Amino acid sequence: MAEPGTPENPISIGAALGRMAELKPNAPAITCEDVTLSWAELHRRTNRMARGMAARGVKLGDFVTIALPNSVAFIEACYAAWKLGAIPQPVSSRLPLAELNAIVELAETPIVVSEVAFESSKPVVSARALLEASKDESDLPDAVSPSWKAPTSGGSTGRPKLIVSGQAGLVDGIGAAFWRIGKNDVCLMPGPMYHNGPFVTVFPALQIGTHVVLMPKFDAEGVLREVEKHRATWVYLVPTMMGRIWRLPEEVRTKYDVSSLKTVWHLAAPCPAWLKEEWIRWLGSEVIWELYGGTEGLASTVLSGTEWLAHRGSVGRVQAGGIMKAFGPDGRELPVGETGEIYMQRDAGFPATYRYVGATARVLPGGWESIGDIGWFDSDGYLYLADRRTDMILVGGANVYPAEIEAALEEHPLVASSAVIGIPDEDLGNKVHAIIQPRPGLDLDELQRHMADKLVIYKRPRTYELVTENVRDDAGKVRRTALRDERIARLRGSASPSTSA
């Protein structure tokens, strides 16, 4: 029989953790700041926490909303859910109450795991309370979650939705191999675990017995310090993080020993060519890797630094399991070299990668779906992205949808109409810019307080612009491309379009 946890013999996520607890009980599993749990400790504690969840009504197939910051407790809460066959549903611990409760209602979760008590239609329970609810550390009956994750997205409609993975809670080692993670690696994660990229890299690493070092939050020098301290071999970054690390004073950046790094992934946003080139020069082309894709997982491209040097500006070639093509506005497939909207679908014979809760996918005839990117393919099959579709803004690697922000703005009684666009920003890639037609008496300071109650900080406008005309036509449509082009042209002419938030 094949070894457990392989493609030929997959096992449940809970069983995989139990196996690691037997194979190397005292080896480090997860480290966050000054807390390290061994595999045996992680297994025993999550058995207890799972029983605490079960006592609160969590059962097979339930979504469990986890609103915890990066911490050992976040990791434990996910494992506890899997051990009951439930589905971890991670969200930012800093979400405004209205947004968080909308997700809780959508997920119909039995409990919300949070360190901060708040008013909710569902019980809010701390990780510590769940752990202390039971002293029983023995193994639970084996259970397999019908889906291993359900992250959220604001979506182009401005309403939250769950993106429920089509993959069950099984360990087969494929995910770790895809991310170039080995069982003897040390993986460093500075990104927020409620985002899909960190989630889908950290847990496949843990599932094969890799030591993971989790940072509570990103800190540019802190990343280098942690690499040296733990001799990290693998790290996840987004271009904003790369830029902040690179802009450290040279004497700071070079004083740390980062020679242990074998793999550095960057994803979630386009990386400026100059920045990628500097990182390749610093760490070596064989170390730098890039992925392009979406949370839905229909298809993805992968690119090594060595390939990038030969195909400068590309985001890679499509990997097995998915298909990507460029289509024109008329729905015609475009030939090599022509720019169009990039559509994706699964290869024939591969299972569905996701389903939505709270939304309907935008699917073209033939099953093609788009995540909003414009690009073209070269004759070798390498994809080059030209731009993002204007209804989505990438802010520091996070997807921000104008409709969601406009809805929050227009809840304010003194906002007559609004349009939200992305303005290029050297640090974040883009910043959110709000164009507002005000009613008499609108105060920007008061409007910003209103937005702070409605949206998490990275979604809030950084700059505001007041205009006298309606920013939408009679049909309620907004021409974001024209608005954005006008503002960028104005910026290039050194005329500021905005009032800074």
N, C-alpha and C positions, 0 to 999 in steps of 0.2 A: 504494500500500500504506500502511496505517496506521503511525504512528510506533511503533517497538518499545517494549514496556513499557506498552501501553495495553490496555483490555479487548478491543479488536479484534485485537491482535497481542501477546499476552503473551510474555515471554522468561524464561529461567531466572534465578534469583537471581544465580548466578555471572556470567552474560552481562551482567546489568544493572550489576554492579560494574565489569566490564571496559569497558562503555560510558561510565560516569562517569569512569573513568581516562583515557579518550580525550578526553572533552568538556572536562574541567576538571582536568587532572592535578595541578596544584599547589594547588588549593583545599582547605581543611580538610574532612576527612570526619568524623573522630571525635577528640574531645578528652577526656582523663581526667587530672585534676590537671595536671601539667606536661608531659604527653605529648600531642602532636597528630600524627596521621597524615594526609597528603594522600590523595586518591583513588588516585593512582598508587601510593603506598607501600602503602596497604591492599590494593590488588589484587595487587601483586607479592608481598608478604609472605604473603598467604593462598594464592597459588599454591604457594609453597614449603611452607607448613604442610600444605596438602592432599596434597602428595607425601609429606610425613612421615607423615601418617595412612595413606595408601595403602600405604606400606612396612610399616606395622603391621597391615595386613590389613583396613582399612576399605574398604568397597565400596558400590555402589549399594544403597539400601534399608536399610542398617544403621542402628541407633540408635547415636549416639555420646554417651555420658554426659559432660557437661561440668560439673565441680564447681569452678568458678572464681568468685572474687568479682567485683564490678563492676570492670572494667578493660578496657583495649584488647585484652588477650589473650582475654577472653571473646568480644568481637566477632569477633576473628580466628578463633577456634576454630569458631564457628558458620558463618562464611563458608567456611572450609576444608572443613567437612563438606558443605555444600551443593554445593561445586564438584565433589565426588565423587558427588553424588546420594544422600548419606547424610542422616540426620535428626538434627538437634541435639536432645539430651535433657537440658535444663538441670536442675540440682539445686543446693541450697544448699551452699556450700563448707564450712559449719559443721555439716553433718549428723553425728550420731553414727555410728560405724563400722557398727553393726548395721543401722541404717536405710539407710545408703548402700549396703551390700553387698546388701541385699534388693532395692533398685532395680536395681543392676547385674545381678543374676541375672535379674530380670524382663525387663530390656531386652536381655539377651544381647549386650551391647555388646562389640566387639572390644577397645576400650581405654577407660580412664577418663582424662579430661584433668583433671589436678589439680596444684596446686603443692605439695601435701602428700603425701608418700609414706605409704601405709598397706597393710595386708595385705588382699589381694583376690584373688578367683579370676580376675580379668582384669588385664592389664598396666596399671599406673598410670604415665602419662607426663605430663611438664610441657609447657606450651605452648612454652617455650623449646626443649626437646629436639625437639619436632616441627618447629619453625621451622628449627633448625640441622641437621636431618637431610638437607636438600636445599638446594642453592644455585641450583637451576633455577627462575627466575622467569617462564618462558614460560607462555602460556596452556595450560590442560588441555583435553581434548575436552569439549564441552558435555555437561552432565548435568542432569537434572531429578529432584529428590528426590520420591518418591511422596507424602511428607507433609512439610510445612515445619517442623513442631515436634511435640514430644511431652513436654509438661510433666508433672509428677507431682502426685498428690493422695493424702493418707492415706486418704481415703474413709471412709464411715460404718462400714465393717467393721473399721477400724483397721489394715488392710493396705495397703501402697502399691499404686497403680495408675498406669499411663501413660494420659494422655488424648491420643490420637494424632489430630492434625488431619486433617480430610477434604480439606483444600486442599493441592495439590501445591506444590512449590517454584518457583512462577512469579510474576513481577512484572507486574501489570496496572494499578497506580496506584490501584485502588479503595480499598485499605486506608488509604493516606495521605489520600485525599480524605475518607473517612469520619471520620478523626481531625482534620480541618481543618488538615492539614499541607501546606504548599507548599514547592517546591524552594528558595525563597529564605529560608525560615524558619531560625531557630536553635532547636533543641529541647533542653530541659534535662531530664535524667532523674535524680532523686534516689532512685528506688525500686530494689529489688533485681531484677536482670535475670532471675533464675531464676523469678520470679513471672510469671504470664501477662500481666498488664496492662502492665508495662514492656516485656516481650518483643514483644507485638503492636503496640506503638506505636513503639518505637525502630527496629525493622528496616524496617517500611514507610517510615519517614522516610528511612533510609539508602538504601533501594532506589530512591528518586526523586531522590537527590542532595542531601539536606538535611544540613546540618552538625548533628551530635549532640554535646552536651556531657554526659558521663556522670560522675556523682559517685560516688566509691568507696563512700560510705554517706551516709545522710541526716544533715544537720545544719541546724537551723532557720535560723540566721543565714547559714550557708553557701549555702543556696538563694538568698537575696536577694543575697548577694555575687556569686554566679555569674550571676544574671540581669543585674545591672549590668555586670559585667566583659565578658560576651559579648553583651550586648544581646539576650538570649533573648526570643523571641516566643511560645514555646509551652512549657508545663511540665505534668508529670504529678504529681499528689499523691493521697494518701488522707486521709480526715478527721483521722486522728491527726497527720499532718504539718501539716495546716492549723491544727489546734489549737495545736501547739507553736510554729509561726510566729507565730500571732496573740498568744500569751501572752508573746512577747518584750517587753522593756520598750519602750514606745512610741518612745523616743528612738533605740533600736536599729533597730526595724522601719521607721521613717520616714526614716532617714538614707540608705537605698539608693534609687537611681533604678530603679524597676520599670515605668516608663512604656512600655517596649518591648513588654510582654506584650500579646498579642492573644487568646490562648487559654489558659485554665487548666482542665484536666480534673481532676475528682475522681471516684473509683470505688472499688470493693472493699469498701465498708462504708457504712452509713447515715451521713449528715452531719447533725449537730444543726442544727435550724432557726436557732438564734441565731448559730451559727458561719457558716453559709452566708450569712445576711443581712449579717454584718459584712464578709465577703469581697466580696459584691456591692457594698456601700457603698464599700469601699476601691478596688476595681479596675474596677467597672462591671458591670452585668448582662449586657452583650454579651460579656464576657470569660469568665465562669464557665460551665462546661459539666459535665454529669453523665451517666454511663452506668451502667446496671444490666444485668447479665447473668451468665453463667457461663462458665468455661473451655471448656465443651462447645460454646458458640457457637450453640445452637439458636435463640435469639431474644434481642433486647436492646431496651432503651428508652433514649432520649436526651432530654435536657432542657437548654435554655438557661437562663441566669439570668433572662432576661426572662420566659420562660414560667413559671419557678418562682414569680416574684412574683405571677403571675395564678393559679397552682395551687399555693399554698404547701404544702409537704410531699410533693409528688409526685416520682416519679423519672422521669417522662416517658411518652412514647407509644411503642408498639412500632414498630420500624423494618421496612422491607421485607425479606422473606426469612424472617421468623419470625412465629409466632402465640403469644399468651399469653392464657390464660383462668383465671378463678378457679373452683375446684370445691369442693363440699362434701364432708364425710366419706363420703357415700353415693355419690360419683361423679357427682353432678348438677352441670351447669354453672350457675353462680350469676348472677343478674341484676345490673345496675349497682347499686353501692352496698353489696352484700353481701360480707362478708369470708369468704375461703376460702383453700385452698392454691393457689398459683400454679403452673400447669403450662404447659409450652412444647412446641412442635413446629415443624418446618420447614414453610414454605409449600409447597404442591403444586408440583412441578416443580423445586424447588431441591435440590441434592445434599446428602448427609449431611455434617454438619460435623465428626464425630469418630467414633472407635471406642475402646473400652477395651482395654488389655492388663492382665490381672490382676484383672478385675472384670466384672460383668454389669450393664448399665443396668437401672434400675427403670422399666419402661415400662408404662403403662396401655393398655387397649384403645383403638385409634385412634392409637397412637403418641405419646401424651402423656407427658412426663417432667417431674419436679419437681427443683429444686435446693434445696428446703427452705424456701421463703419463704411467708409468710401475707400476704394483702393484698386490695385491692379496686380496682375501676375506677370512675371517674366517668363522667358522660354524654358527656364529650368524649373518652373513651378514655385518660385519664391514669391511670397506675397509682400507688397509694399502698400502701406496705408497712406492715403492722401489727406484724410480729414475724418472727423467724427460727424455723424449726422447731427444737425444743430439742436435737436431736442434733448441732447444729453451733454452734460458738462463733466469732464474729468477733473476733480479737485484733489490733488495729492494722491492719486490712485483710486479715489472713491467715485462711484457714479452718482451724479446729482442730476435730478430731473426737474427742469423748469416748471412743469405743471404743478408739482408738489409745492414749490416755493411760492408760485403765483397764487395758489389756493390759500396759503397761509397769509400772504400779503392782503388778499382781497377779503379776508375775514375782518380786517380792520375797517371800521365804519368810515374812515376818512380817506380810504384808498378807492378812487373811482375805477381805475384800470391799471394793469401792470403787465410788464413783459420782463422775463429774466433771461439773460444771455451769459455766456462765458467770455471773459476778457483775458488774453494771455498774461501769465504771471511767471516770472523767472523762478520763483521758489516752488509754487504749487502746481505749475503747469497751466492752470486756469484759476481765475477767481470769479466768484458769483457777483454779477452786476445787475441791479434792479432798476428798471426804468418805470417811473410811477407818474400817473396822472392823479394829483391829489385833489381832495375836496378842501374847501376853506378850513383852516385851522390845524392842518396836519403838522405834527411835531415829529421830526426824525428821531429824536432821542426816545420818545414814547413809542414810536413804531419799532425801534430796535428792541425795546423791552418786550413788546408784543411778540416779535419774532423769536426771542429767546424762550418764550413760553411754548412756542409751537414746534420749533425745529432744533435738531442737534446742531452743534456749533459749525461743523464743516459745511452744512447746507445753507447757513444764513448768508445773506448778501454781505460782501465786504465793502461794496460801494453802492451808493444810491444816486439816482439822477431824477430830478423833478422836471416834468414837461407839462405843457398846457394842453396838448392835443390828446385825444383818445389813441392809445397805442394799439388798439385792435380795430378791425374793420367791422362793418355792420353785421357780418356773420359770426363775429367773435373770434376771427382768426388773427393770428399775429405772424408777421413776416420777420422771424428771428434772424434769418440770414442777412437781410438788408439792414436791420438794426445793428447787428454785430459788425458788419462791414463798415457802416458809417462811424461807429465808435472807434474801431481800430484805426481807420483813416484819420480820425480826429486826434487820436493818441500819437500817431506817427507825425502829426503836425504840431505836437507838443501842447495841444489844448486838452486839458483834462475834462472828461465827460461827466465827472462824478463828484459826489461828496463822500469822503471816506467814512466808513462805519467805525 
